[in-house]
Amino acid sequence: MYYKKICILALTLCMTFCSCSKNTESSDSSKESSQETTAVQTEPATEELIPPVPAEADDPNALTFDDGDFSFAIPQTNDKDSAQGTLEIAEIQGNKMLCFKDDGTAPLDEKVQKIQFDAAKMLSPENMAKVRSIELDAYADATADKFVNDDGENVKAPGWIGGGGGANVAGDKWYNFSEWEGGEYNFEMSGAVHVKFKFLLAESGQCWDETMPEATFMIMRWGAKNEGNFYVDNIVFYDEDGNSLPIEISEGNAGAETPETDETDEISENTENSENTDEDINIDELIGQAEEQLAEYDSQADDAIQEITEMISEMQN
């Protein structure tokens, strides 16, 4: 009798333990599943990178190259450190801009891409003398995958983009502008790097004046991290009050006609020269007159020397 009760009690305890063990495992499994689900839900989504787009001109007096004219600009390729290339108009995402097309012949770590502008062909003489700052948008692209990012990967992107600039000012002096920089590390074409050049010493005459036949300024890109080209767009000139100055292209326009007044002046000068050449000139007579003048000067010099000698002699006595 007691033996049966003991067996029944042992069987009951065993069944109870098994049931509790299953419930614990079920609970633990549920917790792990819940934690995994929560971890999946809270994992941050990968951010999608968006390629940059060209900057829109925000000033009515901005020079945008939309008309395809760049007769006032040249590539500066004559300096020892200059990159070699040509200028052309490029269209990037429907936006036209001036491009320094690098031919890739200069070593990457030594070359400087340079574009030179002549403000005398971009502004009236009066407004040229008012310029106190220049602003523009600079871009760069990549034509190879030589740029190495922080992960050690080769990327077809420009990387760091920067450089400087300068201008010839009154008195035939060269004025250096401050440096500028930006970068694009993911895409082949960069966004705009806004550049500001200022004539900080304008009060001391370090600026342009209206008498200058040329008023050149240059923007330079150096320290390139990849092979590629250099672009410029949206050039704006400002006066000392921050007002933009109107662009007035002159002389550099393709097919521009020479003003009639200049033609008249040139014709008048040629006519006068023609009349002078038609006159009969006696060369021997001119030579004789010159010799007489020289003899007179010699005589005057001798008299002066004689007078000084006599004065010295009297002083010594």
C-alpha positions in Angstrom: 0.0 0.0 0.0 2.7 2.5 1.0 4.7 1.3 -2.0 2.0 2.2 -4.5 1.6 5.7 -2.9 5.3 6.3 -3.1 5.3 5.3 -6.8 2.3 7.5 -7.6 4.0 10.5 -5.8 7.3 10.0 -7.6 5.5 9.8 -11.0 3.5 13.0 -10.2 6.7 14.9 -9.3 8.4 13.7 -12.5 5.6 14.9 -14.7 5.5 18.3 -12.9 9.2 18.8 -13.4 9.0 18.0 -17.1 6.1 20.4 -17.6 8.0 23.2 -15.9 11.1 22.5 -17.9 9.1 22.7 -21.2 7.5 26.0 -20.1 10.9 27.5 -19.3 12.4 26.5 -22.6 9.3 27.8 -24.4 9.6 31.1 -22.5 13.4 31.4 -23.2 12.8 30.6 -26.9 10.1 33.3 -27.1 12.4 35.9 -25.5 15.2 35.1 -27.9 12.9 35.3 -30.9 11.5 38.6 -29.6 15.0 40.0 -29.1 16.1 38.9 -32.7 13.0 40.6 -34.1 13.7 43.8 -32.2 17.3 43.8 -33.4 16.3 43.4 -37.0 13.7 46.2 -36.7 16.1 48.6 -35.1 19.0 48.0 -37.5 19.6 51.4 -39.3 18.8 51.5 -43.0 21.7 52.1 -45.5 21.7 55.8 -46.6 21.5 56.2 -50.4 24.0 58.7 -51.8 22.6 61.3 -54.2 24.9 62.6 -57.0 25.5 66.4 -56.8 23.9 68.7 -59.4 25.2 71.9 -60.9 24.5 75.2 -59.0 21.9 77.5 -60.6 23.0 81.2 -61.1 21.3 83.3 -58.4 22.4 86.7 -59.7 21.0 88.4 -62.8 24.5 89.6 -63.7 26.1 86.2 -63.6 28.1 85.1 -66.6 26.8 81.6 -67.2 28.4 80.5 -70.6 24.9 79.6 -71.8 25.7 81.5 -75.1 28.8 79.4 -75.6 31.1 82.5 -75.7 34.4 82.3 -73.9 36.5 84.7 -76.1 37.6 86.5 -72.9 39.3 83.4 -71.5 42.4 81.3 -72.3 44.1 78.2 -70.8 47.4 79.3 -69.2 49.7 76.5 -70.2 53.1 78.3 -70.5 54.2 78.2 -66.9 56.6 75.4 -65.7 53.9 73.9 -63.4 51.0 74.4 -65.8 48.8 71.5 -66.8 48.3 71.1 -70.6 44.9 71.3 -72.1 42.3 73.4 -74.0 39.1 75.3 -73.2 35.7 74.2 -74.4 32.1 74.5 -73.4 30.8 71.4 -71.6 27.2 70.6 -70.8 26.7 68.9 -67.4 23.2 67.8 -66.6 21.8 70.4 -69.0 24.0 73.2 -67.6 26.7 74.7 -69.8 30.0 75.7 -68.2 33.6 76.4 -69.2 35.8 73.4 -69.1 39.6 73.1 -68.9 40.0 69.8 -70.9 43.2 68.3 -69.4 45.2 66.2 -71.9 46.8 64.2 -69.1 50.4 64.7 -70.2 51.6 66.6 -67.1 52.4 64.5 -63.9 49.4 64.4 -61.5 51.4 65.5 -58.5 53.0 68.5 -60.2 50.5 70.1 -62.5 48.3 73.1 -61.9 45.2 73.7 -64.1 44.9 77.4 -64.9 42.2 79.4 -66.6 42.9 83.1 -67.3 40.2 85.7 -67.8 40.4 89.3 -69.1 37.9 91.5 -67.2 38.6 94.3 -69.7 36.7 92.2 -72.2 33.9 91.3 -69.7 33.1 94.7 -68.2 32.9 98.4 -69.2 36.0 100.4 -68.2 34.0 102.3 -65.6 32.7 99.1 -63.9 36.0 97.4 -64.2 37.5 100.1 -61.8 34.6 99.4 -59.3 35.4 95.7 -58.9 36.2 94.7 -55.3 35.4 91.0 -55.4 34.8 88.1 -57.8 32.7 85.1 -57.1 32.3 81.9 -59.2 31.5 78.2 -59.0 34.3 75.7 -59.6 33.9 72.0 -60.4 36.1 69.0 -61.1 35.5 65.5 -62.5 37.5 62.3 -62.6 38.6 60.4 -65.7 40.4 57.6 -63.9 40.1 55.7 -60.6 43.4 56.8 -59.0 41.7 58.4 -56.0 42.1 56.2 -52.9 39.5 56.7 -50.2 39.8 56.1 -46.5 38.9 52.4 -46.9 41.8 52.0 -49.3 39.5 51.6 -52.3 40.2 53.1 -55.7 37.3 55.4 -56.7 36.5 57.2 -59.9 36.0 60.5 -58.0 38.0 63.8 -57.9 38.7 63.7 -54.1 40.0 67.0 -52.7 39.4 70.0 -54.9 41.2 73.3 -54.3 43.6 76.0 -55.4 44.0 79.7 -55.5 44.0 82.7 -57.8 45.4 86.1 -58.6 45.1 89.2 -60.8 47.3 91.8 -62.4 46.4 95.2 -60.9 47.3 98.8 -61.5 51.0 99.5 -61.7 51.6 96.2 -63.5 51.6 94.3 -60.2 50.4 90.8 -59.4 47.9 90.4 -56.5 47.3 87.0 -54.9 43.8 86.0 -53.9 43.1 83.7 -51.0 42.9 79.9 -51.5 39.7 77.9 -51.9 38.8 74.3 -51.4 36.1 71.6 -51.5 35.8 68.0 -52.6 33.9 65.1 -54.0 34.7 61.6 -52.8 32.0 59.3 -54.2 30.9 60.5 -57.6 32.6 61.1 -60.9 31.5 64.7 -61.2 31.6 67.1 -58.2 29.1 69.7 -57.1 29.9 73.4 -57.1 32.7 74.7 -54.9 31.9 78.4 -54.4 35.0 80.6 -54.8 35.3 84.1 -53.5 38.2 86.4 -54.6 38.6 89.8 -52.9 40.7 92.8 -53.6 41.5 93.4 -49.9 44.1 96.1 -50.6 42.0 98.1 -53.1 42.3 101.3 -50.9 46.0 101.3 -51.6 45.5 100.9 -55.3 45.7 97.1 -55.5 42.8 96.7 -57.9 41.9 97.5 -61.5 41.5 101.0 -63.0 39.6 102.1 -66.1 42.8 102.9 -68.0 44.1 99.3 -68.0 44.1 97.7 -71.5 44.1 94.3 -69.8 42.7 93.3 -66.4 43.5 89.6 -66.2 42.7 87.3 -63.3 43.3 83.7 -63.0 41.8 80.7 -61.1 44.1 77.8 -60.5 43.4 74.2 -59.3 46.3 72.4 -57.7 46.8 69.3 -55.6 44.6 67.1 -57.7 44.1 63.6 -56.3 42.9 62.0 -59.6 43.1 62.6 -63.3 40.3 64.8 -64.6 39.1 68.2 -65.9 38.4 71.6 -64.3 35.2 73.6 -64.7 34.1 77.2 -64.0 30.6 78.7 -64.1 28.5 81.6 -62.8 31.1 84.4 -62.6 29.9 87.5 -60.8 31.7 90.8 -60.2 30.8 92.9 -57.2 31.5 96.5 -56.2 32.5 97.7 -52.7 28.8 97.7 -51.6 28.2 94.2 -52.7 26.2 95.2 -55.8 26.8 93.0 -58.9 28.1 94.6 -62.0 26.6 94.0 -65.4 28.6 91.9 -67.9 29.5 93.7 -71.1 31.4 91.5 -73.5 33.6 93.6 -75.9 36.4 93.0 -78.4 36.6 89.3 -77.5 33.3 88.5 -79.2 33.8 86.3 -82.2 33.1 88.2 -85.4 32.8 91.5 -83.5 33.1 94.6 -85.8 35.7 97.3 -85.1 33.9 100.5 -84.2 33.6 103.1 -87.0 35.4 105.7 -85.0 38.4 103.5 -84.7 38.4 102.9 -88.4 38.1 106.6 -89.1 41.1 107.3 -86.8 43.2 104.6 -88.4 42.3 105.9 -91.9 43.2 109.5 -90.8 46.6 108.4 -89.5 47.4 106.5 -92.6 46.4 109.5 -94.7 48.7 111.8 -92.8 51.6 109.3 -93.1 51.0 109.0 -96.8 51.1 112.7 -97.2 54.4 112.9 -95.3 56.0 110.2 -97.5 55.0 112.2 -100.6 57.0 115.3 -99.5 60.4 115.8 -101.1 63.0 115.8 -98.3 66.5 117.0 -98.9 68.7 114.6 -96.8 71.9 116.6 -97.3 70.2 119.8 -96.1 69.0 118.0 -92.9 72.5 116.7 -92.3 74.0 120.1 -92.7 71.5 121.6 -90.2 72.3 118.9 -87.7 76.1 119.5 -88.0 75.6 123.3 -87.5 73.6 122.6 -84.3 76.3 120.3 -83.0 79.0 122.9 -83.7 77.0 125.5 -81.9 76.6 123.2 -78.8 80.3 122.4 -78.8 81.2 126.1 -78.9 78.8 126.8 -76.0 80.4 124.0 -74.1 83.9 125.3 -74.7 82.9 128.8 -73.5 81.3 127.4 -70.4 84.5 125.3 -69.6 86.7 128.4 -70.2 84.5 130.5 -67.9 84.6 127.9 -65.1 88.4 127.6 -65.4 88.9 131.4 -65.0 86.7 131.5 -62.0 88.7 128.7 -60.3 91.9 130.5 -61.1 90.7 133.7 -59.6 89.6 131.9 -56.4 93.0 130.3 -56.0 94.7 133.7 -56.3 
